[in-house]
Amino acid sequence: MIVWRGWGIVALLPILGIPLLALPIGLGLGLPDDTVPIVVGFTVATCAVPTWFLARWMNVVRPAAKLAEWVAGRQTELDQFVEQGTFHMGPGHPAPTSKDDARQQAAALLETERQQLAPLLRNRSTMFFVPAQHMVIVIGSLGIVLAVANLITMVTR
């Protein structure tokens, strides 16, 4: 079974906050045992915030930058073909009759290629087929639920 794809494992980083931050804080400060689950829950939720930014950068921001870089390179390539008079969209398409026609066809081709490539670059890092930035929200929410549930249990005793 495929659990994660790309860097989707990053979605589990908030859980690493438990042994690295929550337990040393909760036990190191001499807090009562009842409060450790509260500290763990809030630590998971707190660690989810920077992890969300990391996952969003990996799945949204960086792919957009890569796409813009690719489009700029492809635009240069198509412009060279147009200027040399060698641009042609391929079999089944009419040859351009002028440079303006070639520029319009090149722009249409570039836009089509951009639209086809954009979804392939986004959300490549997933955990259980869910983009990592969304999975982090789920994990952070579970941390808040854990903390609040234990806080309510502790207060109602």
C-alpha positions in Angstrom: 0.0 0.0 0.0 1.3 3.5 -0.9 1.2 5.7 2.2 2.9 8.8 0.9 4.2 10.2 -2.4 7.0 12.7 -2.8 7.7 14.4 0.5 4.3 13.6 1.9 5.9 12.1 5.0 6.4 15.8 6.0 2.8 15.8 7.1 3.9 13.7 10.1 6.4 16.2 11.4 4.0 17.6 14.0 3.9 14.1 15.6 7.7 14.3 16.0 7.0 17.3 18.3 5.7 14.8 20.9 9.0 13.2 21.9 11.1 16.2 21.0 9.1 19.0 22.6 6.0 17.9 24.5 7.3 15.2 26.7 10.5 17.1 27.8 8.3 20.2 28.5 5.5 18.3 30.3 7.8 16.1 32.3 10.7 18.5 32.7 8.5 21.2 34.3 7.2 18.7 36.8 3.6 19.0 35.5 1.1 16.6 36.9 0.5 13.5 34.7 -3.0 14.7 33.9 -1.6 17.7 32.0 0.8 15.7 29.7 -1.9 14.9 27.1 -2.9 18.6 27.1 0.7 19.6 26.4 1.0 16.9 23.8 -2.1 18.1 22.0 -1.1 21.7 22.0 2.5 20.8 20.9 1.1 18.8 17.9 -1.1 21.8 17.0 1.7 24.2 17.3 4.1 22.1 15.3 1.5 21.8 12.6 1.7 25.5 11.8 5.2 25.7 10.4 4.8 22.3 8.8 1.7 23.6 6.9 3.9 26.4 5.5 6.6 23.9 4.5 4.0 21.6 2.9 2.3 24.5 1.1 5.7 25.7 -0.2 6.4 22.2 -1.5 3.0 21.6 -3.1 1.9 25.1 -4.2 4.6 27.8 -4.2 7.6 25.9 -5.5 5.6 24.2 -8.4 4.3 27.7 -9.4 7.8 29.0 -9.5 9.0 26.0 -11.5 6.1 26.4 -13.9 6.9 30.1 -14.4 10.6 29.2 -15.1 9.6 26.6 -17.6 7.1 29.0 -19.3 9.9 31.6 -19.6 12.3 29.1 -21.2 9.6 27.7 -23.5 8.6 31.3 -24.5 12.2 32.0 -25.5 12.3 28.8 -27.5 9.1 29.5 -29.4 10.1 33.1 -30.0 13.3 31.8 -31.7 11.3 29.5 -33.9 9.0 32.3 -34.9 11.8 34.7 -35.7 13.6 32.1 -37.7 10.4 31.3 -39.6 10.5 27.6 -38.6 7.5 27.6 -36.2 4.8 25.1 -37.0 2.3 23.6 -34.5 2.6 20.2 -36.0 0.8 17.8 -38.4 -2.8 18.6 -38.9 -2.4 22.3 -38.2 -2.1 25.0 -40.8 1.3 26.6 -41.3 1.4 30.2 -40.2 1.0 32.7 -43.0 2.9 35.6 -41.3 5.0 36.3 -38.2 2.0 37.7 -36.5 0.1 34.5 -37.2 3.0 32.4 -36.0 3.2 34.5 -32.8 -0.5 33.9 -32.1 -0.2 30.2 -32.7 2.9 30.0 -30.5 1.1 31.9 -27.7 -1.9 29.5 -28.0 0.5 26.5 -27.9 2.3 27.9 -24.9 -0.9 28.5 -23.0 -2.2 25.0 -23.8 1.1 23.4 -22.6 1.0 25.6 -19.5 -2.5 24.5 -18.6 -1.6 20.8 -19.1 1.6 21.1 -17.1 0.3 23.1 -14.1 -1.9 20.4 -12.5 0.9 17.8 -12.9 3.3 19.9 -10.8 1.0 20.8 -7.9 0.3 18.6 -4.9 2.9 16.0 -5.7 3.6 15.4 -2.0 0.7 13.5 -0.5 -0.1 11.3 2.5 -2.8 8.8 1.9 -3.6 10.6 -1.4 -4.3 13.8 0.5 -2.0 16.8 -0.2 0.5 17.2 2.7 -0.7 20.7 3.5 -4.2 19.5 4.0 -3.1 16.4 6.0 -1.2 18.7 8.4 -4.4 20.6 9.1 -6.1 17.3 10.0 -3.2 16.3 12.3 -3.1 19.8 13.9 -6.9 19.7 14.5 -6.6 16.3 16.1 -4.0 17.8 18.4 -6.4 20.6 19.4 -9.2 18.0 20.0 -6.9 15.9 22.2 -5.8 18.9 24.2 -9.3 20.3 24.7 -10.9 16.9 25.5 -8.3 16.3 28.1 -8.6 19.8 29.5 -12.4 19.4 29.8 -11.9 16.0 31.4 -9.4 17.5 33.9 -11.7 20.4 34.7 -14.9 18.4 35.2 -13.3 16.0 37.7 
